[in-house]
Amino acid sequence: MSGTLTFAPGGPLTQTITVQVIGDRLAEYNEFFSVRLTDPTNAFVADAQGVGIIVDDEPTVSIVGYVSGLEGNTGTTAFTFTVTLSAVYDAPVTVDYATADLTPDEEYWYGPGATAGVDYTAKFGTVTFNPGEPLTQNITVLVTGDRLGESDEFFYVNLTNATTTPLINTTDSGAIMVDEPPL
């Protein structure tokens, strides 16, 4: 966009340049643009550049908190992880999730890792936030009870592939607490 500003003698000392911003449904960082003043006539340009910021207005998705609980001696115990959309949106927002075991390096730093299929039931899928629905959705992971004397164990729930929105806090951990009495 280009044009000419004219300041008439005795007229207003300020003028406005309007730049039209084109909206989209892309999850992106804030964007910047500049307007530059050049080639003045009968004046000196003291500050030749103005900067505009296009603030991304798509909501964010995050998995919140840290879930811990006792595994129980038999059956299964539900661990509920909460996924949150930061604001109401006028189109569906989806995000994929999947449980994951700790890597050997993570076990070194955080402690024993739980094993999918043994300590908990692996789970994956998609969470969908439809317009007008609540801004929180739950993911339930079933933890398997046992009578083994063992340490507390950890696993993850990871978020990936969000549509039209950035991901914030993409990983949450579950702590399966030992409930057998120590000797």
C-alpha positions as CSV (number, residue, x, y, z in Angstrom):
1,M,0.0,0.0,0.0
2,S,1.3,3.5,-0.8
3,G,-0.1,7.0,-1.0
4,T,0.5,10.6,-0.2
5,L,-0.4,12.6,3.0
6,T,-1.0,16.3,2.6
7,F,-0.9,18.7,5.5
8,A,-2.8,21.9,4.4
9,P,-1.7,25.3,5.9
10,G,-3.9,25.9,9.0
11,G,-5.3,22.3,8.9
12,P,-4.9,19.5,11.4
13,L,-1.4,18.7,12.5
14,T,-2.0,14.9,12.6
15,Q,-3.3,12.4,10.1
16,T,-4.1,8.7,10.2
17,I,-2.9,6.0,7.9
18,T,-5.3,3.0,8.0
19,V,-3.9,-0.4,7.1
20,Q,-6.5,-3.2,6.5
21,V,-5.6,-6.5,8.2
22,I,-6.8,-9.7,6.6
23,G,-8.1,-12.2,9.2
24,D,-7.3,-15.9,9.1
25,R,-7.8,-19.1,11.1
26,L,-4.1,-19.9,11.3
27,A,-2.3,-20.6,14.6
28,E,0.6,-18.3,14.3
29,Y,2.8,-15.9,16.3
30,N,2.0,-12.2,16.4
31,E,3.0,-10.5,13.1
32,F,4.6,-7.1,12.5
33,F,4.6,-4.6,9.7
34,S,5.8,-1.1,9.2
35,V,4.7,2.1,7.5
36,R,7.5,4.3,6.3
37,L,7.3,8.0,5.5
38,T,9.6,9.2,2.6
39,D,10.2,12.1,0.3
40,P,8.8,15.0,2.4
41,T,8.2,18.4,0.8
42,N,8.7,21.6,2.9
43,A,9.2,19.5,6.0
44,F,11.6,17.2,7.8
45,V,10.5,13.7,8.8
46,A,11.6,13.2,12.5
47,D,10.4,9.7,12.8
48,A,10.1,8.0,9.5
49,Q,8.7,4.6,10.6
50,G,5.7,3.3,12.4
51,V,5.2,-0.3,13.4
52,G,2.0,-2.2,13.5
53,I,1.4,-5.5,15.4
54,I,-1.2,-8.0,14.2
55,V,-2.1,-9.9,17.4
56,D,-3.0,-13.6,16.7
57,D,-6.6,-14.1,18.1
58,E,-6.9,-17.9,17.8
59,P,-7.3,-19.5,21.2
60,T,-4.7,-21.8,22.7
61,V,-5.0,-25.4,23.8
62,S,-3.2,-26.8,26.9
63,I,-3.2,-29.8,29.2
64,V,-3.4,-28.7,32.7
65,G,-2.0,-29.9,36.0
66,Y,-0.4,-33.0,37.3
67,V,-2.5,-36.1,38.0
68,S,-1.6,-38.5,40.8
69,G,-3.4,-41.2,42.6
70,L,-3.2,-44.6,44.2
71,E,-3.2,-47.6,41.8
72,G,-5.4,-49.8,43.9
73,N,-4.8,-53.5,44.5
74,T,-7.1,-54.9,41.8
75,G,-9.1,-53.6,38.8
76,T,-8.5,-50.2,37.4
77,T,-8.4,-46.6,38.7
78,A,-9.3,-43.7,36.4
79,F,-6.8,-40.8,36.1
80,T,-8.4,-37.8,34.5
81,F,-6.4,-35.2,32.6
82,T,-8.0,-31.9,31.7
83,V,-7.5,-30.3,28.3
84,T,-8.4,-26.6,28.1
85,L,-9.3,-24.2,25.3
86,S,-8.4,-20.6,26.3
87,A,-11.4,-18.9,24.8
88,V,-14.6,-19.5,23.0
89,Y,-14.1,-20.0,19.2
90,D,-16.5,-19.9,16.3
91,A,-15.2,-23.0,14.6
92,P,-14.3,-26.5,15.9
93,V,-10.9,-27.0,17.4
94,T,-9.3,-30.4,17.6
95,V,-6.1,-31.7,19.2
96,D,-4.7,-35.2,19.2
97,Y,-3.5,-36.9,22.4
98,A,-1.5,-40.1,23.3
99,T,-0.1,-41.6,26.4
100,A,3.7,-42.3,26.6
101,D,6.1,-44.1,28.8
102,L,9.2,-42.3,30.1
103,T,12.4,-42.6,28.2
104,P,15.5,-44.1,30.1
105,D,16.9,-40.6,30.5
106,E,13.6,-39.3,32.0
107,E,13.6,-42.3,34.4
108,Y,17.1,-41.3,35.5
109,W,15.9,-37.8,36.4
110,Y,12.3,-38.4,37.5
111,G,12.1,-41.9,38.8
112,P,10.7,-45.2,37.6
113,G,8.5,-45.1,34.6
114,A,5.1,-46.9,34.3
115,T,4.8,-49.3,31.4
116,A,1.8,-49.2,29.0
117,G,-0.1,-52.5,29.0
118,V,1.2,-53.4,32.5
119,D,0.7,-50.3,34.8
120,Y,-1.8,-48.4,32.7
121,T,-3.8,-48.8,29.5
122,A,-2.3,-46.9,26.6
123,K,-4.7,-44.4,25.1
124,F,-4.8,-42.1,22.1
125,G,-7.4,-40.1,20.3
126,T,-8.7,-36.7,19.4
127,V,-10.3,-34.1,21.7
128,T,-12.8,-31.8,19.9
129,F,-14.0,-28.4,21.1
130,N,-17.2,-27.5,19.2
131,P,-18.5,-23.9,19.2
132,G,-20.7,-23.3,22.2
133,E,-19.4,-26.3,24.2
134,P,-17.4,-26.1,27.5
135,L,-13.8,-24.9,27.3
136,T,-12.6,-28.1,29.1
137,Q,-12.5,-31.7,27.9
138,N,-11.3,-34.7,29.9
139,I,-9.0,-37.6,28.9
140,T,-9.3,-40.6,31.2
141,V,-6.5,-43.1,31.5
142,L,-7.1,-46.3,33.3
143,V,-4.3,-47.4,35.8
144,T,-4.0,-51.1,36.6
145,G,-4.1,-52.1,40.2
146,D,-1.7,-54.7,41.6
147,R,-0.2,-56.0,44.8
148,L,3.4,-55.5,43.9
149,G,5.8,-53.7,46.2
150,E,7.2,-51.1,43.9
151,S,8.1,-47.4,43.7
152,D,5.8,-44.7,42.5
153,E,5.7,-44.8,38.6
154,F,5.2,-42.0,36.0
155,F,3.8,-41.7,32.5
156,Y,2.8,-38.9,30.2
157,V,-0.2,-37.7,28.2
158,N,1.0,-35.6,25.2
159,L,-0.9,-33.2,22.9
160,T,-0.1,-32.8,19.2
161,N,-1.6,-31.6,15.9
162,A,-3.9,-28.9,17.1
163,T,-6.1,-27.3,14.4
164,T,-6.3,-23.5,14.1
165,T,-4.8,-23.0,17.5
166,P,-1.3,-23.0,19.1
167,L,-0.5,-25.6,21.7
168,I,0.6,-24.4,25.2
169,N,1.7,-26.9,27.9
170,T,1.7,-29.9,25.6
171,T,2.6,-32.6,28.2
172,D,1.2,-33.6,31.5
173,S,2.4,-36.4,33.7
174,G,0.6,-39.0,35.7
175,A,2.1,-40.4,39.0
176,I,0.9,-43.8,40.0
177,M,1.4,-43.8,43.8
178,V,2.4,-47.0,45.6
179,D,-0.3,-48.2,48.0
180,E,1.3,-51.4,49.4
181,P,2.5,-51.1,53.0
182,P,6.3,-50.8,53.4
183,L,8.2,-53.4,55.4
